[in-house]
Amino acid sequence: MPLRVNTNVPAINVRRQLNINNRDLKVRIERLSSGLRINRAADDAAGLSISEGMRAEISGINQAVRNAEQATNLIQTAEGALNEVNAMLIRMRELSVQAASSTVNDDNRESLNAEYVQLSNEIDRIANVTSYNNQVLLRGYGNTVDEDAATSTALASTTTGVVGFQISGAANGTYLFADAAGDREITLGNGVATQTVDIGPALDADAVGAVVATGSSIVANFDRLGVQLTLSGQKGGAGINPATDGYRDTDLDGALLVINSGTGGTFQVGPDDGAVHRIEVNVNDMSATGAVLGMGGNSIASQSSAQASITSVDLAITRVAQQRGDLGAFQNRLAFNIRANENASENIQASESSIRDADIAFEVSAFTRSQILVQSGTALLAQANVLPQNALSLLG
């Protein structure tokens, strides 16, 4: 073998192999420390793309499971309240049967009717207050406001000053505002119930009348009806019309707010967009005076009204049972959905793991191999660097 001084080919070869083994050793250390075979796109571009898609799907499925669990809690809240409503209806039927008999007199019926009315009022109260995350459940869950200002004229902000609204348990129907001049009060009614809100303390006075202060807003909360409005203040400045800019006393007089019957809640129980990934849950208005139970004005103060009440309460009990049955069916469906999603998540995680996770046994073996090669390469490089010194022996 030729003996050269300027170019130490054996040392260059050993160094090249040492660099290769060093790089491989770094890869093995990185994989063992992270537990992942793919730490960057360069490790496996196609594998990384597939893995990231699977991770996104797994995340969506896991959130869908949580959504379904929360939907189950919501339905259980509604069903639990209906259980109490059913118990009260059974007691009201018992009172009706008692009052329908000639064994009691009118004074007795008055006492029985007092309890009957209180139970009816309590059913209404439960319907109004049963809520989940500030959403009333038993007054037509999922009802929506018709936002067309031509229909819901109260939402024509340029003439009424209404810049926001919120409903919670508001029954469907048409609501009429009364907003007389000078009293600084707003009355809202839907033909069944009315409520008057005093907004006087929040209003300022200008040359024309009472207004919401410039640059501010106030909230008119009709809590008994489940409607809340935000009224804007006067903006002020050149070119502003004081008659139409913001809310002014009387602006809402005669205005309408239309609330449409909703299809209930929409629960996202799948990881993707589309109807197949959602479940629609409908809860009717279950108040005693609502259209479903239809017990508004019922009385057992007379024998004839008590007899009629038996049929009316029977129908209400049937409808409550139907609603509870629907809710129970939804709960069972959600339980199966949760199990199916958990199974899908587990299987996709296993697939993603096979693509992205490191095989620790293999990596340890490869690490040991690379470590030995680096150590031997380092020793051989030292020996190869000594070879040119052999030329000195020729110089005698």
FENZI-V96068 format. One record per backbone hydrogen bond with DSSP energy under -0.5 kcal/mol. NH is the residue of the N-H (numbers start at 1). CO is the residue of the C=O. If there is no record, write none. Layout:
nh=NH co=CO
nh=NH co=CO
//
This chain:
nh=4 co=2
nh=8 co=6
nh=9 co=7
nh=12 co=8
nh=13 co=9
nh=14 co=10
nh=15 co=11
nh=16 co=12
nh=17 co=13
nh=18 co=14
nh=19 co=15
nh=20 co=16
nh=21 co=17
nh=22 co=18
nh=23 co=19
nh=24 co=20
nh=25 co=21
nh=26 co=22
nh=27 co=23
nh=28 co=24
nh=29 co=25
nh=30 co=26
nh=31 co=27
nh=32 co=28
nh=33 co=29
nh=34 co=30
nh=35 co=31
nh=37 co=356
nh=38 co=356
nh=39 co=37
nh=43 co=40
nh=44 co=40
nh=44 co=41
nh=48 co=44
nh=49 co=45
nh=50 co=46
nh=51 co=47
nh=52 co=48
nh=53 co=49
nh=54 co=50
nh=55 co=51
nh=56 co=52
nh=57 co=53
nh=58 co=54
nh=59 co=55
nh=60 co=56
nh=61 co=57
nh=62 co=58
nh=63 co=59
nh=64 co=60
nh=65 co=61
nh=66 co=62
nh=67 co=63
nh=68 co=64
nh=69 co=65
nh=70 co=66
nh=71 co=67
nh=72 co=68
nh=73 co=69
nh=74 co=70
nh=75 co=71
nh=76 co=72
nh=77 co=73
nh=78 co=74
nh=79 co=75
nh=80 co=76
nh=81 co=77
nh=82 co=78
nh=83 co=79
nh=84 co=80
nh=85 co=81
nh=86 co=82
nh=87 co=83
nh=88 co=84
nh=89 co=85
nh=90 co=86
nh=91 co=87
nh=92 co=88
nh=93 co=89
nh=94 co=90
nh=95 co=91
nh=96 co=92
nh=97 co=93
nh=98 co=94
nh=99 co=95
nh=100 co=96
nh=101 co=98
nh=104 co=101
nh=109 co=105
nh=110 co=106
nh=111 co=107
nh=112 co=108
nh=113 co=109
nh=114 co=110
nh=115 co=111
nh=116 co=112
nh=117 co=113
nh=118 co=114
nh=119 co=115
nh=120 co=116
nh=121 co=117
nh=122 co=118
nh=123 co=119
nh=124 co=120
nh=125 co=121
nh=126 co=122
nh=127 co=123
nh=128 co=124
nh=129 co=125
nh=130 co=126
nh=131 co=129
nh=132 co=135
nh=135 co=132
nh=136 co=134
nh=137 co=130
nh=138 co=127
nh=138 co=130
nh=140 co=284
nh=141 co=137
nh=141 co=283
nh=143 co=140
nh=144 co=260
nh=146 co=258
nh=147 co=145
nh=149 co=147
nh=151 co=148
nh=152 co=148
nh=153 co=151
nh=154 co=256
nh=155 co=152
nh=156 co=153
nh=157 co=155
nh=159 co=156
nh=160 co=156
nh=161 co=157
nh=163 co=161
nh=163 co=230
nh=164 co=230
nh=166 co=228
nh=168 co=226
nh=173 co=259
nh=175 co=173
nh=175 co=257
nh=176 co=189
nh=177 co=255
nh=178 co=187
nh=183 co=180
nh=186 co=197
nh=187 co=178
nh=188 co=195
nh=189 co=176
nh=190 co=193
nh=195 co=188
nh=197 co=186
nh=199 co=184
nh=199 co=197
nh=200 co=184
nh=202 co=199
nh=203 co=200
nh=204 co=211
nh=206 co=209
nh=211 co=204
nh=212 co=247
nh=213 co=202
nh=215 co=234
nh=216 co=213
nh=218 co=231
nh=220 co=229
nh=221 co=219
nh=222 co=220
nh=222 co=227
nh=223 co=221
nh=225 co=222
nh=226 co=222
nh=227 co=222
nh=228 co=166
nh=229 co=220
nh=230 co=164
nh=231 co=218
nh=231 co=229
nh=232 co=161
nh=233 co=216
nh=234 co=212
nh=240 co=237
nh=242 co=240
nh=244 co=241
nh=245 co=241
nh=246 co=244
nh=247 co=232
nh=249 co=210
nh=251 co=248
nh=253 co=250
nh=254 co=177
nh=255 co=252
nh=257 co=175
nh=259 co=173
nh=259 co=257
nh=260 co=144
nh=260 co=258
nh=265 co=281
nh=267 co=265
nh=267 co=279
nh=268 co=266
nh=269 co=267
nh=269 co=277
nh=270 co=277
nh=277 co=274
nh=278 co=275
nh=279 co=267
nh=281 co=265
nh=281 co=279
nh=283 co=141
nh=286 co=138
nh=286 co=284
nh=290 co=287
nh=292 co=285
nh=293 co=287
nh=294 co=290
nh=295 co=288
nh=298 co=295
nh=306 co=302
nh=307 co=303
nh=308 co=304
nh=309 co=305
nh=310 co=306
nh=311 co=307
nh=312 co=308
nh=313 co=309
nh=314 co=310
nh=315 co=311
nh=316 co=312
nh=317 co=313
nh=318 co=314
nh=319 co=315
nh=320 co=316
nh=321 co=317
nh=322 co=318
nh=323 co=319
nh=324 co=320
nh=325 co=321
nh=326 co=322
nh=327 co=323
nh=328 co=324
nh=329 co=325
nh=330 co=326
nh=331 co=327
nh=332 co=328
nh=333 co=329
nh=334 co=330
nh=335 co=331
nh=336 co=332
nh=337 co=333
nh=338 co=334
nh=339 co=335
nh=340 co=336
nh=341 co=337
nh=342 co=338
nh=343 co=339
nh=344 co=340
nh=345 co=341
nh=346 co=342
nh=347 co=343
nh=348 co=344
nh=349 co=345
nh=350 co=346
nh=351 co=347
nh=352 co=348
nh=353 co=349
nh=354 co=350
nh=355 co=351
nh=356 co=352
nh=357 co=353
nh=358 co=35
nh=360 co=358
nh=363 co=359
nh=364 co=360
nh=365 co=361
nh=366 co=362
nh=367 co=363
nh=368 co=364
nh=369 co=365
nh=370 co=366
nh=371 co=367
nh=372 co=368
nh=373 co=369
nh=374 co=370
nh=375 co=371
nh=376 co=372
nh=377 co=373
nh=378 co=374
nh=379 co=375
nh=380 co=376
nh=381 co=377
nh=382 co=378
nh=383 co=379
nh=384 co=380
nh=385 co=381
nh=386 co=382
nh=386 co=383
nh=387 co=383
nh=387 co=384
nh=389 co=386
nh=390 co=387
nh=391 co=388
nh=392 co=389
nh=393 co=390
nh=394 co=391
nh=395 co=392
nh=396 co=393
//
